Amino acid sequence: MKIARLGEPGLEIPVIIAAGADGEERTHDARPVTTDIDGGFLSGGGIARLCKAVKRGELPLLEGAAALRIGSPVARPNNVICIGMNYAAHAAESGAQPPTIPVVFLKPNNTVTGPFDAAPIPPLSAKYDWEVELGVVIGSKASYLASVEEAADAVAGYLVANDLSERAYQIPGAAGQWTKGKSLPKSTPLGPWLVPAAEADANNLQLRSWVNGEPRQDSNTADLIFDIPTVIHHLSQYMVLEPGDVVLTGTPEGVALSGRFPYLQDGDVVEMEIAGLGRQRQEFFRAAPRAAGSDVAQTAKTAREA
């Protein structure tokens, strides 16, 4: 079963994509069960209710679904929590030793975007990089969990994520800061689907990425330094994880930071795939700096002169 959200930004329709008795996948309108795929839906047993509704034939087919934009499978999460250098080979290509405890950072939730949306390269960016990652969607509140077994129960499902990163902002010099390098507009494409936790083996998922059709990353979640329950348990000791939050679990080797590949340029196309979770694609363009005479600049000037 695949859970998705289709439509223009802010107007997405929740859907479920499921195979019928004939084995053919069809897209069903999930609005008889929920208005959106968000924390309230996930914490209220929404996935189980959707499954039952589909099996009972209670959800109508969504006409014209194939022509609709695919949005993030979850509405804007409260938190996007990320784990850095969670594959030993990626730590090595980054010039670091594999961590002995999880490296944690946050991304603003307004970076979340659809898996096929056009992707802006920041106007002054010189080292914009791709990162295919397994995303974990939290299904129940998690705080000070007692065990990794309890942590596993907090997972609602999994999705494909691209943790786009501006390395020149993130790493070098006194001004190098992870938050600056990880917070850029539309820098967290998610999807195309949310796959329920019971339907995916998170310990054995193949991750791949391509740039302009050329292979870049090819690894497996079996190579994670810290597996999913360990990550969730660890995070719960320092923050409250809420239903609908998304945890990005780290990227394998094969990024531009390694020095083996060029950074992203205007017109480049990045594709990412995780086995069973779908494939996403972004075409990149160089964002233009805001002109001095723009509405925002003029508003600021007017305010100063008032």
C-alpha positions as CSV (number, residue, x, y, z in Angstrom):
1,M,0.0,0.0,0.0
2,K,1.2,3.5,-0.9
3,I,-0.1,6.6,0.7
4,A,0.4,9.9,-1.2
5,R,-0.9,13.5,-1.5
6,L,-1.8,14.8,-5.0
7,G,-2.5,18.3,-6.2
8,E,-1.0,21.8,-6.2
9,P,0.9,23.0,-3.1
10,G,-1.5,23.6,-0.2
11,L,-4.4,21.9,-2.0
12,E,-3.2,18.3,-1.9
13,I,-5.7,15.4,-1.8
14,P,-4.8,12.4,0.3
15,V,-4.9,9.2,-1.7
16,I,-4.1,5.5,-1.3
17,I,-2.6,3.5,-4.1
18,A,-3.4,-0.1,-3.8
19,A,-3.6,-3.2,-6.0
20,G,-7.0,-4.7,-6.7
21,A,-7.9,-8.4,-7.0
22,D,-6.5,-8.3,-10.6
23,G,-3.1,-7.1,-9.4
24,E,-3.5,-3.6,-11.0
25,E,-2.7,-0.6,-8.9
26,R,-5.4,2.1,-8.6
27,T,-5.5,5.4,-6.9
28,H,-8.3,5.8,-4.4
29,D,-9.5,9.1,-2.9
30,A,-8.8,8.9,0.9
31,R,-11.0,11.9,1.9
32,P,-13.8,9.8,3.2
33,V,-11.3,8.7,5.9
34,T,-9.1,11.8,6.4
35,T,-8.7,15.4,5.1
36,D,-4.9,15.1,5.1
37,I,-1.9,12.9,5.9
38,D,-0.6,14.6,9.0
39,G,0.2,13.9,12.7
40,G,-3.4,13.7,13.8
41,F,-4.2,11.1,11.1
42,L,-1.1,9.0,11.9
43,S,-1.6,9.1,15.7
44,G,-5.2,8.2,15.4
45,G,-4.7,4.9,13.7
46,G,-5.3,6.4,10.3
47,I,-3.2,3.9,8.3
48,A,-5.1,1.0,9.7
49,R,-8.4,2.7,8.9
50,L,-7.3,3.4,5.4
51,C,-6.4,-0.3,4.9
52,K,-9.8,-1.4,6.1
53,A,-11.6,1.2,3.9
54,V,-9.8,0.0,0.8
55,K,-10.4,-3.7,1.5
56,R,-14.1,-2.9,2.0
57,G,-14.4,-0.9,-1.2
58,E,-15.3,2.2,0.7
59,L,-12.9,4.6,-1.1
60,P,-13.8,5.9,-4.6
61,L,-11.3,6.0,-7.4
62,L,-9.8,9.4,-8.0
63,E,-10.4,10.4,-11.6
64,G,-7.5,12.1,-13.3
65,A,-5.0,11.2,-10.6
66,A,-2.2,10.5,-13.1
67,A,-2.3,14.2,-14.2
68,L,-2.0,15.7,-10.7
69,R,1.2,17.0,-9.2
70,I,2.7,14.6,-6.5
71,G,3.3,16.4,-3.2
72,S,5.1,15.4,-0.1
73,P,3.4,12.2,1.3
74,V,3.0,13.9,4.7
75,A,1.8,17.4,5.3
76,R,4.4,19.8,6.6
77,P,5.9,18.0,9.6
78,N,6.5,19.8,12.9
79,N,10.1,18.8,12.8
80,V,12.6,17.4,10.3
81,I,15.3,15.7,12.3
82,C,18.5,14.5,10.5
83,I,21.2,12.1,11.3
84,G,24.6,13.0,9.9
85,M,27.4,10.6,8.7
86,N,25.4,7.4,9.4
87,Y,27.2,5.4,6.8
88,A,30.9,4.7,7.4
89,A,31.9,5.2,3.8
90,H,30.2,8.6,3.6
91,A,31.9,9.7,6.8
92,A,35.2,8.7,5.2
93,E,34.5,10.6,2.0
94,S,33.6,13.6,4.2
95,G,37.0,13.4,5.9
96,A,35.6,12.3,9.2
97,Q,35.8,9.2,11.4
98,P,32.6,7.2,11.8
99,P,30.6,8.6,14.7
100,T,30.3,6.7,18.0
101,I,27.0,8.4,18.8
102,P,24.4,9.7,16.3
103,V,25.2,13.1,14.9
104,V,21.9,15.1,15.0
105,F,20.8,18.3,13.3
106,L,17.5,19.9,12.2
107,K,16.1,21.2,9.0
108,P,13.3,23.8,8.9
109,N,10.0,22.3,8.0
110,N,9.4,24.9,5.3
111,T,12.2,23.2,3.2
112,V,9.8,20.2,2.6
113,T,8.6,20.0,-1.0
114,G,7.3,17.5,-3.5
115,P,9.5,14.7,-5.1
116,F,9.2,16.1,-8.6
117,D,9.1,19.8,-8.0
118,A,11.6,22.0,-9.8
119,A,14.6,22.5,-7.4
120,P,16.3,25.9,-7.0
121,I,20.0,26.3,-6.6
122,P,20.6,29.3,-4.3
123,P,21.8,32.4,-6.2
124,L,25.3,32.4,-4.6
125,S,25.7,28.7,-4.2
126,A,28.9,27.0,-5.5
127,K,28.7,23.6,-3.8
128,Y,25.1,22.4,-3.9
129,D,25.0,18.6,-3.2
130,W,22.5,15.8,-3.3
131,E,21.9,13.1,-0.6
132,V,19.5,10.2,-1.0
133,E,18.2,9.1,2.4
134,L,15.7,6.8,4.0
135,G,13.1,9.0,5.7
136,V,11.2,7.7,8.8
137,V,7.8,9.1,9.5
138,I,6.9,9.1,13.2
139,G,3.4,7.7,14.1
140,S,3.2,8.2,17.8
141,K,4.7,10.5,20.4
142,A,8.1,9.4,21.5
143,S,9.8,10.9,24.6
144,Y,12.4,9.3,26.9
145,L,11.7,5.8,25.4
146,A,12.9,3.0,27.6
147,S,14.1,0.6,24.8
148,V,14.8,0.3,21.2
149,E,11.9,-2.1,20.9
150,E,9.6,0.6,22.1
151,A,11.2,3.0,19.6
152,A,10.4,0.7,16.7
153,D,6.7,0.9,17.6
154,A,6.8,4.7,17.1
155,V,7.4,4.4,13.4
156,A,4.5,4.9,11.0
157,G,6.3,4.3,7.8
158,Y,9.1,5.2,5.4
159,L,9.7,7.4,2.4
160,V,12.4,8.6,0.0
161,A,14.2,11.9,0.9
162,N,16.8,14.1,-0.7
163,D,18.7,16.1,1.9
164,L,20.0,18.8,-0.4
165,S,23.1,20.6,1.1
166,E,25.1,23.7,0.3
167,R,28.6,22.5,1.4
168,A,30.2,26.0,1.2
169,Y,27.7,27.2,3.8
170,Q,27.8,24.0,5.9
171,I,31.4,23.2,6.4
172,P,34.5,25.4,5.9
173,G,35.8,28.3,8.0
174,A,34.5,30.1,10.9
175,A,31.1,30.7,9.2
176,G,30.6,27.0,8.3
177,Q,27.4,26.0,9.9
178,W,25.2,22.9,9.3
179,T,22.0,24.9,9.8
180,K,22.9,27.4,7.1
181,G,23.9,24.6,4.6
182,K,20.7,22.6,5.2
183,S,18.0,25.2,5.4
184,L,17.6,26.4,1.8
185,P,14.3,26.7,0.0
186,K,12.9,23.4,-1.3
187,S,15.9,21.5,-0.1
188,T,14.0,18.5,1.3
189,P,12.0,16.7,-1.4
190,L,10.0,13.9,0.1
191,G,8.2,11.0,-1.6
192,P,6.6,10.0,-3.8
193,W,4.8,7.7,-1.3
194,L,4.6,6.9,2.4
195,V,4.9,3.1,2.8
196,P,3.6,1.7,6.1
197,A,6.3,0.3,8.4
198,A,4.8,-3.2,8.3
199,E,5.3,-3.3,4.6
200,A,9.0,-2.4,4.4
201,D,12.1,-4.0,5.8
202,A,14.0,-0.9,6.8
203,N,17.1,-3.0,7.6
204,N,17.5,-4.1,4.0
205,L,16.5,-1.3,1.5
206,Q,18.7,-0.5,-1.5
207,L,19.3,3.3,-2.0
208,R,20.4,4.8,-5.3
209,S,20.9,8.2,-6.9
210,W,21.8,9.5,-10.3
211,V,22.8,12.8,-11.7
212,N,22.0,13.4,-15.4
213,G,21.5,9.6,-15.7
214,E,24.9,8.8,-14.3
215,P,25.1,6.6,-11.2
216,R,26.2,8.3,-8.0
217,Q,25.1,6.5,-4.8
218,D,24.4,2.8,-4.5
219,S,24.1,1.3,-1.0
220,N,21.8,-0.5,1.4
221,T,20.3,0.5,4.8
222,A,22.0,-2.7,6.1
223,D,25.1,-0.5,6.1
224,L,23.7,2.1,8.6
225,I,25.9,2.7,11.6
226,F,22.9,3.3,13.8
227,D,19.7,1.5,12.7
228,I,16.2,3.0,12.9
229,P,15.2,1.9,16.4
230,T,18.5,3.0,17.8
231,V,18.1,6.4,16.1
232,I,14.6,6.9,17.4
233,H,15.4,5.8,20.9
234,H,18.5,8.1,20.9
235,L,16.5,11.1,19.7
236,S,13.8,10.6,22.3
237,Q,16.3,11.2,25.0
238,Y,16.9,14.7,23.8
239,M,13.6,15.9,22.2
240,V,9.9,15.0,21.9
241,L,9.2,13.3,18.6
242,E,5.6,14.0,17.5
243,P,3.4,12.2,15.0
244,G,4.1,13.4,11.5
245,D,7.7,14.3,12.3
246,V,10.2,13.1,9.7
247,V,13.6,11.7,10.6
248,L,16.2,11.5,7.8
249,T,18.6,8.7,8.6
250,G,21.8,9.7,6.7
251,T,23.2,9.3,3.2
252,P,25.7,6.8,1.8
253,E,28.8,7.6,-0.1
254,G,28.7,9.0,-3.6
255,V,28.0,12.7,-3.1
256,A,29.8,15.7,-4.7
257,L,31.6,16.4,-1.3
258,S,33.7,13.4,-2.0
259,G,35.6,15.3,-4.8
260,R,34.7,12.6,-7.3
261,F,31.8,14.4,-8.9
262,P,30.9,18.0,-9.8
263,Y,28.4,19.9,-7.7
264,L,24.9,20.6,-9.1
265,Q,24.6,23.1,-11.9
266,D,21.7,24.8,-13.6
267,G,19.8,22.2,-15.8
268,D,21.1,19.2,-13.9
269,V,18.6,16.4,-13.2
270,V,18.8,14.3,-10.0
271,E,16.9,11.0,-9.6
272,M,16.7,9.0,-6.3
273,E,15.2,5.6,-5.6
274,I,14.8,3.4,-2.6
275,A,13.6,-0.2,-3.3
276,G,9.9,-0.5,-2.6
277,L,9.5,3.2,-1.7
278,G,9.5,4.7,-5.1
279,R,11.6,7.1,-7.2
280,Q,11.8,10.9,-7.3
281,R,13.3,13.4,-9.8
282,Q,14.3,17.0,-9.6
283,E,15.4,19.4,-12.4
284,F,17.6,22.1,-11.0
285,F,17.7,25.8,-11.9
286,R,19.7,28.7,-10.6
287,A,17.4,30.9,-8.5
288,A,17.7,34.6,-9.2
289,P,18.6,37.0,-6.4
290,R,15.8,39.3,-5.4
291,A,16.2,42.6,-7.1
292,A,16.7,45.8,-5.1
293,G,13.4,47.2,-6.4
294,S,11.4,44.1,-5.6
295,D,8.2,44.3,-3.4
296,V,10.0,43.0,-0.3
297,A,12.9,45.5,-0.7
298,Q,10.5,48.4,-1.4
299,T,8.4,47.5,1.6
300,A,11.5,47.4,3.8
301,K,12.7,50.8,2.4
302,T,9.3,52.3,3.1
303,A,9.3,51.1,6.6
304,R,12.7,52.6,7.3
305,E,11.6,55.9,5.9
306,A,8.3,56.0,7.9
